[in-house]
Amino acid sequence: MESGGGTQLWCFKCQDIQECKVLWYANDLKGNFFHHDYPDLRWRQRPRECNKCGTHFDTYEVNESVIDELVELRKLISRIKVSIDEQQRVPKEKC
């Protein structure tokens, strides 16, 4: 595919950073969304196309605080899983 301008992004098919252009999309919200249950969770969605392989995919832009919260939640879930595993390994005492 020819270079058509765009942003350097990770292409999951190429498994490399490639130039990717934004595709046109018909959406009254212009790619701006929020979650109905969590209105503070907002993002911008953009349809993309890799200029090298032609793969179509979407990118999502979020505030950095959302990424920070996700990392903290993943850490918490990992600790909970370890705790559950440890509790399941401890033999239960007979009453």
C-alpha positions as CSV (number, residue, x, y, z in Angstrom):
1,M,0.0,0.0,0.0
2,E,1.2,3.5,-0.7
3,S,1.9,6.1,2.0
4,G,-1.2,8.2,2.5
5,G,-0.2,10.2,5.5
6,G,-1.2,9.4,9.0
7,T,0.1,8.7,12.5
8,Q,2.7,6.2,13.5
9,L,0.7,3.5,15.3
10,W,1.1,-0.2,16.3
11,C,-0.4,-2.4,13.6
12,F,-1.4,-5.8,15.1
13,K,-1.2,-7.5,11.7
14,C,2.2,-6.1,10.8
15,Q,3.4,-6.5,14.4
16,D,5.2,-3.2,14.0
17,I,4.7,0.5,14.1
18,Q,3.4,1.7,10.8
19,E,1.9,4.9,9.3
20,C,-1.9,4.6,9.7
21,K,-4.5,7.0,8.4
22,V,-7.9,7.9,9.9
23,L,-10.8,6.7,7.9
24,W,-14.0,8.6,7.4
25,Y,-16.8,7.8,9.7
26,A,-20.5,8.8,9.8
27,N,-21.2,9.5,13.4
28,D,-23.0,12.5,14.8
29,L,-20.8,12.3,17.9
30,K,-17.7,12.6,15.8
31,G,-16.1,9.7,17.6
32,N,-16.7,11.1,21.1
33,F,-18.3,8.6,23.5
34,F,-19.0,8.0,27.2
35,H,-20.3,5.1,29.2
36,H,-23.9,5.4,30.3
37,D,-23.2,3.8,33.7
38,Y,-20.0,5.8,34.2
39,P,-20.4,9.2,32.6
40,D,-17.0,10.3,33.7
41,L,-15.5,7.5,31.5
42,R,-15.1,9.3,28.1
43,W,-13.1,8.3,25.0
44,R,-12.6,9.2,21.4
45,Q,-12.8,6.4,18.9
46,R,-11.1,6.6,15.5
47,P,-11.3,4.1,12.6
48,R,-7.8,3.6,11.2
49,E,-6.2,1.9,8.2
50,C,-2.6,0.7,8.1
51,N,-0.9,2.2,5.1
52,K,1.3,-0.8,4.7
53,C,-1.0,-3.8,4.9
54,G,-4.5,-2.2,4.7
55,T,-5.8,-3.7,7.9
56,H,-8.7,-1.7,9.5
57,F,-8.8,-1.2,13.2
58,D,-10.0,1.3,15.8
59,T,-8.0,3.3,18.2
60,Y,-9.4,4.8,21.4
61,E,-8.1,7.9,23.1
62,V,-8.6,8.2,26.8
63,N,-7.5,10.5,29.6
64,E,-4.3,9.3,31.2
65,S,-6.1,8.9,34.6
66,V,-8.1,6.1,33.0
67,I,-4.9,4.2,32.3
68,D,-3.7,4.8,35.8
69,E,-6.9,3.5,37.2
70,L,-6.8,0.4,35.0
71,V,-3.2,-0.4,36.1
72,E,-4.3,-0.1,39.8
73,L,-7.3,-2.3,39.3
74,R,-5.2,-4.9,37.5
75,K,-2.8,-4.9,40.5
76,L,-5.7,-5.3,42.9
77,I,-7.1,-8.2,41.0
78,S,-3.7,-9.9,40.9
79,R,-3.4,-9.5,44.7
80,I,-6.9,-10.9,45.2
81,K,-6.1,-13.9,42.9
82,V,-2.9,-14.6,44.9
83,S,-4.9,-14.4,48.2
84,I,-7.6,-16.8,46.9
85,D,-4.9,-19.2,45.7
86,E,-3.2,-19.1,49.1
87,Q,-6.4,-19.6,51.0
88,Q,-7.3,-22.6,48.8
89,R,-3.9,-24.3,49.6
90,V,-4.2,-24.0,53.4
91,P,-5.7,-27.2,54.7
92,K,-8.9,-26.6,56.5
93,E,-8.9,-27.6,60.2
94,K,-11.5,-30.1,61.3
95,C,-14.0,-28.8,63.9
